[in-house]
Amino acid sequence: MTVQADLKKAVASAEAAKGTYSMMAESTEDQSAKQMFKELSQDMDRHVDMLNSRLGYVTQNNTLNNQQI
């Protein structure tokens, strides 16, 4: 598996976790749990942003992608 594929998999996993946390925040009536799940979802936003940033860098600077055939 390439670094790009690994990063894409990590982005998908982080987005899935974010969705799960958001769903859990909406489905609970416990205010402390609701706040915790919202914070976890926000953390996953940052994770997704960082992973996408790295993916963009790797994609742009991957010498195999930039070779002229």
C-alpha positions in Angstrom: 0.0 0.0 0.0 1.3 3.4 -0.8 1.5 6.4 1.5 -1.3 8.1 -0.5 -3.5 5.1 -0.1 -2.7 4.9 3.6 -3.6 8.6 4.0 -6.9 8.2 2.0 -7.8 5.3 4.3 -6.9 7.4 7.4 -9.1 10.3 6.1 -12.0 8.0 5.5 -11.6 6.5 9.0 -11.4 9.9 10.6 -14.5 11.1 8.7 -16.4 7.9 9.8 -15.4 8.5 13.4 -16.5 12.1 13.2 -19.9 11.0 11.9 -20.2 8.5 14.7 -19.4 11.1 17.4 -21.9 13.5 15.9 -24.6 10.9 15.8 -23.9 10.0 19.4 -24.0 13.6 20.5 -27.4 14.0 18.9 -28.8 10.7 20.4 -27.9 11.3 24.0 -29.8 13.4 26.5 -26.8 13.4 29.0 -25.4 16.9 28.6 -21.9 16.0 29.7 -21.8 13.1 27.2 -23.3 15.3 24.5 -20.5 17.9 25.1 -17.9 15.2 25.1 -19.1 13.7 21.8 -19.3 17.2 20.2 -15.7 17.9 21.3 -14.5 14.5 19.9 -16.2 15.4 16.6 -14.4 18.8 16.5 -11.2 17.0 17.2 -11.8 14.7 14.2 -12.4 17.8 12.0 -8.8 18.9 12.9 -7.5 15.4 12.2 -9.3 15.3 8.8 -7.8 18.7 7.9 -4.3 17.7 8.9 -4.6 14.4 7.0 -6.0 16.1 3.9 -3.2 18.7 4.1 -0.6 15.9 4.2 -2.3 14.0 1.4 -2.3 17.1 -0.8 1.4 17.6 -0.1 2.3 14.0 -0.8 0.2 14.0 -4.0 1.8 17.2 -5.3 5.3 16.2 -4.4 5.3 12.5 -5.3 7.9 12.1 -7.9 6.1 9.1 -9.4 3.1 11.2 -10.0 5.1 14.0 -11.6 7.1 12.0 -14.1 6.3 12.7 -17.7 5.6 9.5 -19.7 
